[in-house]
Amino acid sequence: MLKLNFSLKESYLTISTNISLEPDKIYAVVGPSGAGKSTFLNLISGFASISRGTIIWNGQEISNLPPAKRNVSILFQDNNLFPHLSVWRNLALAVTHWPKISRDNEEKLKAVMSEVGILGLENRKPSQLSGGQQSRVALARVLLQKNKILLLDEPFSALDPLIRRQMQDEFMKIQSVLNKSIVFITTFLFLNLPIIIVSPTLRLSLSAILIGLRFSSVEIFNTAISAFLSIPIMFAG
């Protein structure tokens, strides 16, 4: 269980939330540009600091731990592949820093490469891959990491609509066997997923669109929208 009870107050941005994310589930984070979606992930991962409150993972407070100690993997929009390394070496870094990897890890790499559809690209450099292939390599790398919390910051946003939808569909299939808690920023609304809304403005606009009413109370809004969609709605904004 990942429990988020914290706030961030800056001159340009305020984020406040008190939600609990269940293990082995995927959550869609939605909100307009500039609302703080990426900052929300950075607060969880430790790349940004909360102003007050706590972040607790399985009973342990991780609020003050550095990113490497938080049991968190994060996939950024630009994929962060090492341009001078082959696909194989980029993936191998997820399991070892040594030049030679064990046979067990080799099998893990091949299995994940097969799952995301990049078998046969082992010797290519990132510059020799298409945008969709680069996204698949980056996704494979975070899947290979042992961390139980996986954060995805719109990793497919730069792809054309058809490839983006294919990647999203493939990811949803893979997620069923990942055994990870996943928080996924997306501009595509998965109506079968719990939703975290990062934007006070979006709360009102969604209520107007889906119910035709404007609620001043977040609690009333939360209950009404959740019942309407039959999915959990949470807020961070």
N, C-alpha and C positions, 0 to 999 in steps of 0.2 A: 504494500500500500504506500502510495506517495501522497503525503499530506502537505498542501501548500496553504499556509496561513501567513501572508506577508504583505508588505506594501513597499512601493518605491515612489518617492516624491522628489521630482526634479522640477526645474523651472519650466521645462518644455513638455513634461510627461508625468502622469500619475497612474500607477497601476496598484490596485488593491484587490486581494482575492482571499477566499477561505473555502477551499474545495479539497476533496479527496479523490484520487485517481486509483482505481482498482488495478491489481496486477494482471498482466496478460491481456490487456484491452488496449484498443486504439482510440484516441480522442482527436477530433478535428478542431483546429483552432481557426476561427474566422474573424474578420474585422477589416475595416478600410485601411488603405495605405497610411502609414504614419501613426496608427493607433497604438503601436507598441507590441505587436505580435512577436517580432524577432527578439525584442528586449525581454519579453516574457520567457522565451526559451533560454536566453542568456542568463537570466536570473536563476532558473532551475539548474543549469549546467555549471554555474559558477563563474562565467565570463563577465558577469555584472553582479554587483552587490545589492542586496535588499536594504532598505532603510530601517525596517523593523520587522519583527515576526520570526517565523521559523519555516524551514523546509525539512520534512522528516521522511525518511525512507525506511520502511520496515522497522519502525520504532527507534531508529537512530537519527539524531539531528545532524544534517549535513550542511547547514546554512553557512558555516564558517570554513568548510573544507575547500581546498583548491579543486579545480575541475578534474584533475587526474585521480582524485580520491573519492569522487561522488558516485561511482558506478553508472556513469552517464556517457552515452555516445551521442554526438550531434552531427548531422549532415547539413552543411550550409548550402546556400543557393548556387555557389560557384564550384561545388564539388571538392575543391582543395586536393586534387590529384597532383602528385609530384611529376612535373613534366619530363624530367630526365630519367625516370624509371619506367620499366615496362609494366604492363598490366599485372603480370604475375608478381613483380616486386612490390607494386603498390598494394596488392592484396596481402602479400606475405607480411608486410609491416603490421597488419592487424593482429597477427598471432605470434610474431617473434621479431626481434631486432637483429638476429644473427643472419648472416648470408645464407646459411643452409638451414632448411626447415625439416622437421621430422616427417616420417611417412604418414603418420596420423594427420598432421596438419596439411600435408599435400592433399589427402583425401577430402579434408574439410574444404579446402580451396576449390577443388574440382566440383564438389557437390554444390556449393553456393554458386559457382560460376554457371553450372548447369541450370540452377533454379532461376537465375536472372537472365539467362540467354546470352552469355558471353564466352562460352567455350570456343576455342579456336583463335581467340584474340590475345592469348597469353604474352606473346612477344612484341606486341605493338606498344608504341608510346602514346600518351594521351592525344598528342597532335595528329596522330594517324587514325583517330576514332571520330565518329559522328557525335553530335550532341547527345543523342539517345544512348549511344554506346558508353559515352563518358558517364552519363547518369547511372547506367547499370553498374559500371565498375565502382563508382562511389557508393552506391547502395550496397553492393556486395561487400565492400570493405567494412561498413558499419555493422552489417549482419554478422560478420566473422568475429567481431569484438565480443568479449564475454559480458560486457555491461548489460544490466537488466533494464535500464531506462534508455529508450531511443527517442531522440528529438530530431524532427525533420523540418527544416526551414525552407519550405517551398522548393524542394530539390528539382522539380520538373517544370518550373515556371518558364524557363528559357526555351523549352521545346515547343514545336508547333502543336496545335490542338490535337491532332490524331495521335502522334507519338506520346504526348502527355497523357492522354486518356489510356493508351495501352500500358504505359508505365504505372499509372495509378491502379489499373485493373490487376496487373501482375503483382504489384505490391500487396494488394488486398488478399490475393491468393497465398502469397508467401507468409503473410502475417499470421495466418491460422496455425502455423507450426513454429513461430519464432520464440514463444514463451518469454515475451518482453512487454513492458509497459511502454506504449508509444504515444507521443504527442506530435501531431502532424499539422503544420500550417498549410492551409490550402485555400485556393479561391474557388474550388469546386466543392459544392455542398453535398457530402455523403449523408443522405437522410436516414441511413441505418446506423450511424455512428453517434455516440455522445458528442456534444458540441461545447466548446469553450469559446465564449464571445469576448473579444477584446475591443470594447468600444461602448461607452454609455449611449452614444448616438444610435448605434446599430440596434441596441435594445429597443428603442422607441420605434425605429423604422420597421423592424421585424414584427413588432406587435401590431403595427398599423396594417402591414401587408397580410399577415397570417390570421389575425383575429378581427381587425377592423376597429380596434380600441387602442387608446393610449393610456398606459398605466404609469402612475408616478412611483409606485412601489415595485422595487426589484423582486421582492418575494412573490407578490401577486403575479407579476409578469412571468417569473420563472415557472411557477406552478401551471399557469395557463398555457404557456407555449409548450412545456414538456408534455402536458396532457394532449394537446392538439397534435403533436408530432409523434407521441409515444416513445420519445427518446429523452435522456437526461440533457438539460441545458445548464451550463455553469458560466460564471462570469469572472473575468479578470480585466478590470478596466475602471 
